[in-house]
Amino acid sequence: MTAALALGTYRVRDVQKAARMAVEAGTPWIDTAPNYSDGQALHDLGSVLRESPSAPLVATKTGFFTRGQGRVALGRGVLTEHDVSAGHCLDPTFVGYQVEEALDLLGHVDLVFVHNPERAGRGVERAVMHWRLREAFTALEDQAQEGNILGYGVATWSGLREGAFSVPELLALSREAAGSSDHHLIAVQMPVSLIDDTPITQALGGGGPLVQAKDAGLITFGSAPLHGGELLDAMTPELVDLICPGLSAGAAGVLAAASCPALDFVLVSTTRRDHWDDAAKALASPLAAEQLRRVTDELATG
């Protein structure tokens, strides 16, 4: 089984073009954030969603904001000067503010990720960071219980990898936020690529955060399958052939990430239909666990 292809809008220069392409291609999810495209991503995506008769599920984020967004929020009393200078805030009032803004701009929101909550742990004790995360979860539980969103999750770059928090801890914090086991934590997102293949090797061994999340019934998203394009420089013809002969370097890299056990969706950021179709065609033939293990072993020895 391979992960399904979904659109990520991080570093996409033309969000409208990318969204129209992905909607036409039948993407199940579009993932975005208020700070993407210098603060224009939600505006641009919203216009596409409103013109689409069968819009996909939409995930946005809370935490980061642009300088301009920070000044507006400061004027409305939902951020402090310190928060604005930090560029990241998980205060429950601000979380609610960002969700309401996303609903207004996008028309509907299905999933809200707490964006890199490890950022809230800089310079503070781990327990303080977890308290801030639980407070953000509480605000998102309110949004879910009011029917504004289906649920929430955590989108992290390094938090799960470096141990700032674990999937069991996230589940415990969500239960505390909900006041019961009936919580609305439904997803996790983390980088999955051959550049740092630890999540892949852990999942191949039956462990790690992706397996823990999947076992808990959470939706799993893999971001940055090409590691911001860095992987393309490492994709030698020999490595591509080991993954699947005849693929482009990009499609081979996406296929390797998407073949990671316990991964539901892999996010690709592109405006080009030919790149999307190449990746989708590659994903129709996922790598078996033994083949994927040979790829990671080759990288480890090479």
Steps between C-alpha positions, in 0.01 A plus 500: 500500500627845413409842633267711288622815329381831647588863436727692734526875444823574685737694271249488216535823303152492347256344745199561275661320208614212720159465664311501170735238362470278807122533519472399134730206571274389786718572803337382822668769714654844466736604779578866564583751775431870566867597464555326165553714187579799721152483647310462172451123494161492674367788288609333176386152600162626615418643159571161339300304755196722451501440125540121537177297511675209675767658717748270676553480872704793629765510772641827627717585797527722803809643667707686242404833343657765278611841625199661340263249655671555833444876486132451421460250785683738735256774409211269577642409838560131433881523496750680721808687379709206622288255302532711185877508528506121549296433185333198664231473763290220647292712736142365492355839409732528202436139396128571493563823309703318232235230462224759457709686243566177309129417497425844361766480228464134400127449544554172682777339703516131576825469694715750691858404576691657787800616300842399631404511870864426585553870419306578820754297696804713424660615821239346728463174686341211313203504736432865413500422130257215558276733702496747210417221261216377722360855514503514120327161489233634737423787261480257209276265697261794538506559125433133430220477753337805341511324164741747339763233425505121489810476715855609559851364490867581531721590204859484613840527338716369782281453807429130456847424368685677782266395780344834589181294521384155401179370350389349835565838665299681233212261558522554876500879454197478271310296760586760762385779266170324429447395858436144385614237252256647247754740348540642149871441440485326162830549317875544508730637232877463484775496235543167323777477241820318411706796621415417861353152472466432873117505488515250212746264668308519827173417325664215309600362840144528630559802723545875507249787504324413174420148616396629842271756337350249260441250780317775691271562203655831397540617140868519405644756260855501365634842406805601294553167315770669291630697801448834332670375182815396684433133428513556124873569521552164673286296259766330290389287202601194702279601791206574270542158336511335842170665586335448161666513158358753258373752755610860520709589805208690651248222449743244643554711811126545554442127446756409765338733753147390411597133545581563866285269715224668703496812279159606365584808291815646351499876432653627179539868414470565128304702248576268210254232397772293332695481827182407686407233246852353504484467877146359494599240240801399709289462812275251322779244553623540859827356615482182704650525847801291397570724202466818703734352760758436229478867404553623855780248554673623184478858623637400839802328347552743214 
